[in-house]
Amino acid sequence: MLADLGAKAIRLLPPEAAHNATLRLLTKGIGVPARAPAFPSGLSVTLPKSGLKLASPVGLAAGFDKNCEVPEAMARFGFGFVECGTVTPKPQAGNPKPRLFRLEEDRAVINRMGFNNYGLDYFVRRLAKCSPGVPVGANVGANKDSEDRTQDYVTGIEAVAPHTDYITINISSPNTPGLRGLQDKASLTALLTRCRAADRKGKPVFLKVAPDLDAEAIADICGVVRGEGAWLSGLIISNTTLARPSTLQDDQKTQAGGLSGAPLFHPSTAVLTRFARELRGEFDLIGAGGIASGADAYRKLRAGAHAVQLYSMLVYEGPGLAARIAGELDAARAKDGFASIAEATGKDL
């Protein structure tokens, strides 16, 4: 694919420059397919709690399109849904550069971006105008210097709700100091109570959690979402990790920030499995972390996910990855005798 060749050329640039160049090209339509692919009917999924209808369960994770500038382009590359953000109420520059690193030897990425974005006003203007033909989600966060981070989430939900298909509450980025503390039982209960009141449009809402959770933390989060957070549609599992597996080889492995890509696949899938066993189908689960093939996506589904998301592996596999995964998923579905890919959800539990 021409776009994949272009992606290899852009990768010769430093990581953040390459990402920005990619966005500029996509906004101009350069390298973007003329139309979105037609998905096999067997890939169609309706998420049971949220009711989101997806022609393919392969979505784009937040972080790629922070300012909702290219959802239409990414839909044409074969994503069944696209999540934009993370957006904060006020614009912010993020952390000092350099803050994005490729670990080529490990097929991984480390980032400490720090929720750099243009702010809610810009984001909502873009969101209100976009029509990619697939569901679009808005991922909301809190400003680093906010005096009331919970209010930031409330503000974000109220602003994006009239224009989005679903909302993600991102409390799991490791690059905003103290943010992950909102995953604690008491803090999460207070956060979701206020966010529930803000979701006046009744849009599906997901909570994005970290992979660095022990059994007690997982049980606490499940208890909260069943109680105060029972209005939630589901969870996105997971964000990047602060862990540094001993298998990492690249010299960049000592950089601070969240690790994503291939090394995240197994730990994020293990956490997904724990949540799926605990929640027993009561909530929609979206699996993210290290997906590079249809086999990876299929394993996430069989571990309990109803849909999957990817981002970091586009760096190594190119923009045609989503469409390739969709084809491989459909082949796996047919091989196992499932009429619909939805029948694979949780089969390995």
C-alpha positions as CSV (number, residue, x, y, z in Angstrom):
1,M,0.0,0.0,0.0
2,L,1.3,3.5,-0.9
3,A,0.3,4.8,2.5
4,D,2.4,2.2,4.2
5,L,5.4,3.1,2.1
6,G,4.8,6.8,3.1
7,A,4.7,5.8,6.7
8,K,8.1,4.1,6.5
9,A,9.5,7.3,5.0
10,I,8.0,9.5,7.7
11,R,9.5,7.2,10.3
12,L,12.9,8.5,9.3
13,L,11.9,11.7,11.2
14,P,12.1,12.1,15.0
15,P,9.0,10.5,16.6
16,E,7.0,13.6,17.4
17,A,7.9,15.4,14.2
18,A,6.8,12.3,12.3
19,H,3.5,12.2,14.1
20,N,2.9,15.9,13.4
21,A,3.8,15.4,9.7
22,T,1.4,12.5,9.5
23,L,-1.4,14.6,10.8
24,R,-0.7,17.5,8.4
25,L,-0.7,15.1,5.4
26,L,-3.9,13.4,6.6
27,T,-5.7,16.8,7.0
28,K,-4.8,17.5,3.4
29,G,-6.1,14.1,2.3
30,I,-2.6,13.0,1.1
31,G,-2.3,9.2,1.2
32,V,-5.9,8.8,2.4
33,P,-7.9,6.0,0.7
34,A,-10.8,7.3,-1.5
35,R,-13.3,5.4,0.6
36,A,-13.5,3.2,3.7
37,P,-13.3,-0.6,3.1
38,A,-16.5,-2.7,3.1
39,F,-16.3,-5.0,6.1
40,P,-17.6,-8.6,6.1
41,S,-21.0,-9.0,7.8
42,G,-19.5,-11.4,10.3
43,L,-17.4,-8.6,11.8
44,S,-20.5,-6.5,12.7
45,V,-20.8,-6.0,16.5
46,T,-23.3,-4.3,18.7
47,L,-21.8,-3.6,22.2
48,P,-24.4,-5.1,24.6
49,K,-24.6,-2.4,27.3
50,S,-23.8,0.8,25.3
51,G,-25.6,-0.2,22.1
52,L,-22.8,1.1,20.0
53,K,-23.0,-0.5,16.5
54,L,-19.7,-1.2,14.9
55,A,-19.1,-2.6,11.4
56,S,-15.7,-3.7,12.6
57,P,-14.6,-4.1,16.3
58,V,-11.2,-2.6,15.5
59,G,-11.0,1.0,16.7
60,L,-8.4,3.7,16.9
61,A,-7.3,4.5,20.4
62,A,-7.0,8.0,21.8
63,G,-3.7,9.8,21.5
64,F,-3.3,9.7,17.8
65,D,-5.8,12.4,17.0
66,K,-5.8,14.6,20.1
67,N,-7.7,17.5,18.6
68,C,-10.3,15.7,16.5
69,E,-8.7,16.7,13.2
70,V,-8.6,13.5,11.2
71,P,-11.4,11.1,12.2
72,E,-12.7,10.9,8.6
73,A,-9.3,9.9,7.3
74,M,-8.8,7.2,9.9
75,A,-12.2,5.7,9.2
76,R,-11.1,5.4,5.5
77,F,-8.1,3.4,6.7
78,G,-10.4,0.7,8.0
79,F,-11.1,1.6,11.7
80,G,-14.6,0.6,12.8
81,F,-14.6,3.4,15.3
82,V,-12.3,6.3,16.2
83,E,-11.6,7.8,19.6
84,C,-10.2,11.4,19.6
85,G,-8.4,13.2,22.5
86,T,-7.4,13.3,25.2
87,V,-8.8,16.8,25.4
88,T,-8.7,19.1,28.5
89,P,-10.8,22.1,29.2
90,K,-8.0,24.6,28.7
91,P,-5.3,24.3,26.0
92,Q,-2.0,23.0,27.3
93,A,1.5,22.5,25.8
94,G,2.2,19.3,27.6
95,N,5.5,18.2,29.0
96,P,8.9,19.4,27.8
97,K,10.4,17.9,24.6
98,P,11.7,15.4,23.8
99,R,8.7,13.4,25.1
100,L,8.1,10.6,22.5
101,F,10.5,7.8,21.9
102,R,10.6,4.8,19.6
103,L,12.0,1.5,21.0
104,E,12.7,0.0,17.6
105,E,14.3,-3.2,18.9
106,D,11.2,-3.8,21.1
107,R,8.5,-2.6,18.7
108,A,7.4,-0.3,21.5
109,V,6.9,3.4,22.2
110,I,7.4,5.5,25.4
111,N,5.6,8.8,25.7
112,R,5.4,11.4,28.3
113,M,3.3,13.9,26.3
114,G,1.3,15.2,29.2
115,F,-2.1,15.8,27.5
116,N,-0.9,18.3,25.0
117,N,-3.9,19.6,23.1
118,Y,-5.7,22.7,21.8
119,G,-8.4,22.7,24.4
120,L,-12.2,22.0,24.5
121,D,-13.3,24.9,22.3
122,Y,-11.2,23.8,19.3
123,F,-12.0,20.2,19.9
124,V,-15.7,20.6,20.0
125,R,-15.8,22.8,16.9
126,R,-14.0,20.0,15.0
127,L,-16.2,17.3,16.6
128,A,-19.4,19.0,15.7
129,K,-18.4,19.1,12.0
130,C,-17.0,15.6,11.6
131,S,-18.9,12.8,9.9
132,P,-16.6,9.8,9.3
133,G,-19.4,7.3,8.9
134,V,-18.2,5.3,12.0
135,P,-18.8,6.0,15.7
136,V,-16.5,8.7,17.1
137,G,-15.6,8.9,20.8
138,A,-14.3,11.8,22.8
139,N,-11.7,11.1,25.4
140,V,-11.7,13.7,28.2
141,G,-9.1,14.6,30.8
142,A,-8.0,17.1,33.3
143,N,-5.6,20.0,33.1
144,K,-2.3,19.5,34.9
145,D,-2.6,22.8,36.9
146,S,-6.4,22.3,37.6
147,E,-7.5,23.1,41.2
148,D,-10.5,20.8,40.7
149,R,-9.8,17.9,38.4
150,T,-13.2,16.3,38.8
151,Q,-14.8,19.5,37.6
152,D,-12.5,19.3,34.5
153,Y,-14.1,16.0,33.6
154,V,-17.6,17.4,34.2
155,T,-16.8,20.3,32.0
156,G,-15.5,18.0,29.3
157,I,-18.4,15.7,29.4
158,E,-20.9,18.5,29.2
159,A,-19.1,20.0,26.2
160,V,-18.6,16.9,24.1
161,A,-21.9,15.0,24.9
162,P,-24.1,16.8,22.3
163,H,-21.7,15.9,19.4
164,T,-20.1,12.5,20.2
165,D,-21.2,8.9,20.0
166,Y,-19.5,8.0,23.3
167,I,-17.3,9.5,25.9
168,T,-14.2,8.1,27.6
169,I,-13.1,9.3,31.1
170,N,-9.3,9.1,31.1
171,I,-8.0,8.8,34.6
172,S,-5.1,6.4,33.8
173,S,-2.4,8.5,31.9
174,P,0.9,8.2,33.8
175,N,2.1,11.5,32.5
176,T,-0.1,13.9,34.6
177,P,1.1,13.8,38.2
178,G,-1.5,12.5,40.6
179,L,-4.0,11.6,37.9
180,R,-4.0,7.9,38.5
181,G,-4.9,8.6,42.1
182,L,-8.4,9.0,40.8
183,Q,-8.6,5.2,40.3
184,D,-8.6,4.8,44.1
185,K,-11.9,3.7,45.5
186,A,-13.1,6.8,47.3
187,S,-11.8,9.2,44.6
188,L,-13.3,7.2,41.8
189,T,-16.7,7.0,43.5
190,A,-16.7,10.8,44.0
191,L,-15.6,11.4,40.3
192,L,-18.2,9.1,38.8
193,T,-21.0,10.5,41.0
194,R,-20.3,14.0,39.6
195,C,-19.8,12.8,36.0
196,R,-23.0,10.9,36.0
197,A,-24.9,14.1,36.7
198,A,-23.0,15.8,33.8
199,D,-24.0,13.2,31.2
200,R,-27.4,14.8,30.6
201,K,-27.4,13.5,27.0
202,G,-27.2,9.9,28.2
203,K,-24.3,9.1,25.9
204,P,-22.4,5.9,26.5
205,V,-19.5,6.5,28.9
206,F,-16.3,4.4,29.3
207,L,-13.6,4.5,32.0
208,K,-10.1,4.1,30.8
209,V,-7.9,2.3,33.3
210,A,-4.2,1.5,33.8
211,P,-2.6,-1.9,33.3
212,D,-0.6,-1.4,36.5
213,L,-3.4,-2.6,38.8
214,D,-3.3,-5.4,41.4
215,A,-6.1,-7.7,42.3
216,E,-7.4,-5.5,45.1
217,A,-7.5,-2.4,42.9
218,I,-9.3,-4.3,40.2
219,A,-11.9,-5.5,42.7
220,D,-12.3,-2.0,44.0
221,I,-12.8,-0.5,40.6
222,C,-15.4,-3.2,39.7
223,G,-17.2,-2.5,42.9
224,V,-17.4,1.2,42.2
225,V,-18.6,0.8,38.6
226,R,-21.3,-1.6,39.8
227,G,-22.4,0.9,42.5
228,E,-22.0,4.6,42.0
229,G,-20.8,4.0,38.5
230,A,-23.6,1.7,37.4
231,W,-24.5,4.2,34.7
232,L,-21.2,3.5,32.9
233,S,-21.2,1.5,29.7
234,G,-17.9,-0.1,30.3
235,L,-14.1,0.0,30.6
236,I,-11.2,0.5,28.2
237,I,-8.4,-1.8,29.3
238,S,-5.7,-0.4,29.2
239,N,-3.6,2.7,29.0
240,T,0.2,2.7,28.9
241,T,2.3,1.1,31.6
242,L,5.0,2.4,33.9
243,A,6.5,-1.0,34.1
244,R,9.7,-1.8,32.3
245,P,9.8,-5.5,31.4
246,S,13.3,-7.1,31.7
247,T,13.0,-8.2,28.1
248,L,13.4,-4.6,26.8
249,Q,16.5,-4.3,24.6
250,D,16.4,-0.8,23.1
251,D,18.6,1.9,24.6
252,Q,15.6,4.2,25.0
253,K,14.0,1.8,27.6
254,T,15.2,4.0,30.5
255,Q,13.1,7.0,29.3
256,A,10.4,8.1,31.7
257,G,6.8,7.9,30.6
258,G,4.2,5.3,29.6
259,L,5.3,2.3,27.6
260,S,3.1,0.9,24.8
261,G,3.4,-1.3,21.8
262,A,4.3,-5.0,21.7
263,P,5.6,-5.4,25.3
264,L,2.2,-4.1,26.6
265,F,0.2,-6.9,24.9
266,H,0.5,-9.6,27.5
267,P,0.2,-7.5,30.7
268,S,-2.8,-5.6,29.3
269,T,-4.5,-8.8,28.2
270,A,-3.9,-10.3,31.6
271,V,-5.6,-7.3,33.3
272,L,-8.4,-7.4,30.7
273,T,-9.0,-11.1,31.6
274,R,-9.2,-10.3,35.4
275,F,-11.8,-7.5,34.7
276,A,-13.8,-9.8,32.4
277,R,-13.9,-12.6,35.0
278,E,-14.9,-10.1,37.7
279,L,-17.6,-8.3,35.7
280,R,-19.0,-11.4,34.0
281,G,-20.5,-9.6,31.0
282,E,-22.2,-6.8,32.9
283,F,-20.2,-4.0,31.1
284,D,-18.8,-3.5,27.7
285,L,-15.0,-4.1,27.6
286,I,-12.7,-2.6,25.0
287,G,-9.2,-4.2,24.9
288,A,-6.2,-2.1,24.1
289,G,-2.5,-2.6,24.3
290,G,0.1,-4.0,21.8
291,I,-2.3,-5.2,19.1
292,A,-0.2,-5.8,15.9
293,S,-2.2,-8.6,14.1
294,G,-5.6,-10.2,13.8
295,A,-4.3,-13.0,16.1
296,D,-3.6,-10.4,18.8
297,A,-7.0,-8.8,18.4
298,Y,-8.7,-12.2,18.4
299,R,-7.0,-13.1,21.7
300,K,-8.3,-9.9,23.3
301,L,-11.8,-10.7,22.2
302,R,-11.5,-14.3,23.5
303,A,-10.2,-12.8,26.8
304,G,-13.4,-10.9,27.3
305,A,-13.2,-7.8,25.1
306,H,-16.2,-6.8,22.9
307,A,-14.0,-4.6,20.7
308,V,-10.4,-3.5,20.6
309,Q,-8.3,-0.4,20.0
310,L,-4.8,0.2,18.7
311,Y,-2.5,3.1,18.1
312,S,1.2,2.5,18.9
313,M,1.6,-0.4,16.5
314,L,0.7,1.9,13.6
315,V,4.2,3.2,14.0
316,Y,5.7,-0.2,12.9
317,E,2.9,-1.7,10.8
318,G,1.7,1.4,8.9
319,P,-1.8,2.8,8.4
320,G,-3.2,-0.3,6.6
321,L,-3.0,-2.2,9.9
322,A,-6.6,-1.8,10.9
323,A,-7.9,-3.2,7.6
324,R,-5.4,-6.1,7.7
325,I,-6.5,-7.0,11.2
326,A,-10.2,-6.9,10.2
327,G,-9.5,-9.4,7.4
328,E,-7.5,-11.7,9.7
329,L,-10.2,-11.5,12.4
330,D,-12.9,-12.5,9.9
331,A,-10.8,-15.5,8.9
332,A,-10.3,-16.5,12.5
333,R,-14.0,-16.2,13.1
334,A,-14.9,-18.4,10.1
335,K,-12.2,-21.0,11.1
336,D,-13.7,-21.4,14.5
337,G,-17.2,-21.6,13.2
338,F,-18.6,-18.4,14.6
339,A,-21.4,-16.7,12.6
340,S,-20.4,-13.4,14.2
341,I,-17.2,-12.2,15.7
342,A,-19.2,-11.3,18.8
343,E,-19.5,-15.0,19.6
344,A,-15.8,-15.1,20.3
345,T,-16.0,-12.7,23.2
346,G,-14.9,-14.4,26.4
347,K,-14.4,-17.9,24.9
348,D,-11.1,-18.3,26.7
349,L,-12.4,-17.3,30.1
